[in-house]
Amino acid sequence: MTIMQWLTGPNGQLFSSSSVIVILILMLFMSIKLYVSYRNKHTYRLLITAIMLSIVRQGALVALAFPGWNLSPWLYLLSDVLHIVSFIIINFVFMKLYTYRSAQLRIVPFALMSLATVGLAAIQVAIQPFEGMDRTAGDFAFPMLDVYSIVVTLIILLATRSADMNSKYYTGLVVFFIYELARIAEGYVFHGSQPWLILLSMLMPILYFSLLFMLLFEWVIERLMSTYQSSIVDGLTGLYNRRHFHSKAEGLLASSKSVAVIFCDIDNFKKLNDTQGHHKADGVLKRVAEIIKEESSGIGAAGRYGGEELLACIGTDRVKPEIVAESIRRRVETETIVTISVGFSTTKDTSSVQEMVKLADEAMYYSKTNGKNRVTAYKAIPASRKGMSV
């Protein structure tokens, strides 16, 4: 027996379905994890259902591939129905996941397509009753369902043309369409005379479900990254939150000979909020945060301490903190409608990150109470004024 003969016979179907089932089980584990971990439970419940239906269908294909087995024709019909319904549900789920902001995506058309599958199956049975039929495996065919599967694939292909979907999703739809054409051509035209066509119908499902697996895997990674980002980054400014800023500063302090903390506070921010509204004030805050992030990029990290108080921690092996602080102050003055009061401290003042933040805050307060829109080094504060920040 040649490899081609092996792949185009029952063993080939066993190989194809077993490979697909392994992929589906991995997808099932990820789907259950998503269902447990996130709020969009209805969508993930549908995904779990579709995957389980697909697993049952692949199991049925294995059973139907062995001609010596005397199986009920209802199993053939069930296999075709599961094939179409699981495809419809899976596509609804992935369209929902990747276009969740769209108000146009509704479950009703997909539900109607699924119900139509069941309706066509009932009509097929009415037209072609099973009772008294003595047929060998492979003789059962359901033209109405096979044509409908092509129609459903084309409908979904056309419906998603305007949606912003992942390229793997579109590739998967094309692969599935090729698989449907190969399966139907083999079943109704060639009847086993073209081994390459049988091989194509065996391999396409593996490729299709592999693409779905990669799509779902990317979605899981995106959710994990989003969860991680939300735990370390301030949602409004995009800067590190206070806790993670301290962690980054500690790491920088451990790897650099000298470090500085630059503490910035937007002048008259409350007045801006009161006179121009929160939306305008938030926009200004984000722009100031971008400037601080840009100025500290490559030499340190930036964070939000709270309210309109923003910080940067930089290594001072190659740059002077007063130059970076002044650059931040000048850019804010020229590029925004506000000014900032700035203070900074260095490892020459203290060796503790927490203490450096406190001293930089004092230096900023000195700038704030002595004219605003200026930079003050902690070491430049008169001894009589140290420890007076509030």
Secondary structure, DSSP 8 states (H G I E B T S, - for coil): --HHHHHTSHHHHHHHHHHHHHHHHHHHHHHHHHHHHSS-HHHHHHHHHHHHHHHHHHHHHHHHT-TTS---HHHHHHHHHHHHHHHHHHHHHHHHHHTTT-SS--HHHHHHHHHHHHHHHHHHHHHS--TT----TT----HHHHHHHHHHHHHHHHHTTTS---HHHHHHHHHHHHHHHHHHHIIIIITTS-HHHHHHHHHHHHHHHHHHHHHHHHHHHHHHHHHHHHHHB-TTT-SB-HHHHHHHHHHHHHH-S-EEEEEEEETTHHHHHHHHHHHHHHHHHHHHHHHHHHHHTTTEEEEEEETTEEEEEEE-SSS-HHHHHHHHHHHHHHHSS--EEEEEEETTT-S-HHHHHHHHHHHHHHHHTTTSS-EEEGGGS-GGGTT---
